[in-house]
Amino acid sequence: MSWRADVLTIFPSMFPGPLGESLAGKAMEAGTWSLKVTDIRDFGLGRHRSVDDTPFGGGAGMVMRPDVLDAAIGSVADATPGSSADATPGSAADERPLIVLTPRGKPLTQKRVRELAEGPGVILLCGRFEGIDQRVIDARQAEEISIGDYVLSGGEIASLVLLDAAIRLLPGVMGAADSAVEESFSAPLLEYPHYTRPAIWADRAVPETLTSGNHAAIAAWRLAAARQTTKTRRPDLYNQYIASGAQAP
């Protein structure tokens, strides 16, 4: 069975976007993963298919309504609000996690991406306006995830980021399995620098060790370079690396 992604959005034309190209696009054509996009406005209220309303307590902007969102979520997930024990009679609860992309969520990590890639898929809810009514997040036990400490116009771009990160880890998507093992965040260190032909470019030479053919020396060089890059750019990760028992260079 393929890895299934459902996206709930008021801008369905934003998908598949870049996911229809390159490795992700080829994997979709091959049936490795599938994408279904649901327009939340199909469940909107009134003539204008309204999906939002003014916030209780006042304040600027609008908030996405829980009743509209719950109806949209229910159209793709078999479970009703609460838990799998409340599943609609005659149907099995959807085991895929429901994820809301929001700046206030837990940071997306490579560890979480890998966990998602190893599961059956995801249901992604893309917020807009000032946010989503908290009650539907609580009732649906949604997981809130952030892709960084900044604010976007909505959850669509964040959803594309999460999907791309997960899809590339699905079996057979990347040509070389080792590519996912040695890259940044798959290990405690950031990835080492890469070089290719020509050996000399703009008076800059490739590090001599990398052209030596000595695999042990190359491995040692790459580890040292990864350590230095991490120490310089991400001291938080470097400190975790040292705390884990690794020896400082």
Secondary structure, 3 states (H helix, E strand, C coil): CCEEEEEEECCHHHCCHHHHCHHHHHHHHCCCEEEEEEEHHHHCECCCCECEECCCCCCCCCEECHHHHHHHHHCCCCCCCCCHHHCCCCCCCCCCCEEEEEEEEEECCHHHHHHHHCCCEEEEEECCCCCECHHHHHHCCCEEEECCCCCCCCCHHHHHHHHHHHHCCCCCCCCCCCHHHHCCCCCCCCCCCCCCCCCEECCEECCHHHHCCCHHHHHHHHHHHHHHHHHHHCHHHHHHHHHCCCCCC
